[in-house]
Amino acid sequence: MSSTQPGGARRILRGLEGAATSLERALASALLAAVAINVANVVARYVFGRSITGADELQVYLMAALAFFGSAVAAVRGQHLRMDVLNRYFPMELRRFLSTLEALAAVALCGFVCFISSEYAWRIYQIGSVSENGHIPMWIPHSLVAVAFAAMVVVGLFDVVLRVAGSGLRQPEAVDGAEEVLS
């Protein structure tokens, strides 16, 4: 976060970082819950000869939520994957233009996935589909995809606005030694 950004932008960036930290803690709790469910299921299966109905499904849904919402946290912190090997050799103005274009493309793609997954979750809700073993309403895990991508759209839009203004969200740090390998 740069001190050259206007006060409103700094406040929004602090808010995004706070939300990312809270989400990260919730995801850590979800991971611990998945591990606890797995341990309980193993004990139930091998000690008592019975498994917990739907435990495997619930773990899969928790892990999918971890991945999608973890992507939103990575977007806020600039830790998402990107290919910028050639980018560092371009003039600053071209780099700024390309990074803004990249952010716009990410917003468009995330918006598309959000739209498609929302439509799918709505259809699943309408037909009343539930998971086979745990009888979990399938619209819940499918809507988590839409919510996570909606969060990435919001973060991405703010990033685009900041990039147009000349800064952007926190940028990822270069990999140690990458400059020496390329020179």
ABEGO torsion letter per residue (X at the ends): XBAABBAAAAAAAAAAAAAAAAAAAAAAAAAAAAAAAAAAAAAAAAAAGBBBBGAAAAAAAAAAAAAAAAAAAAAAAGABBBBAAAAAABBAAAAAAAAAAAAAAAAAAAAAAAAAAAAAAAAAAAAGBBBAAAGBBAAAAAAAAAAAAAAAAAAAAAAAAAAAAGBEBBBBBBBBGAAAAAX
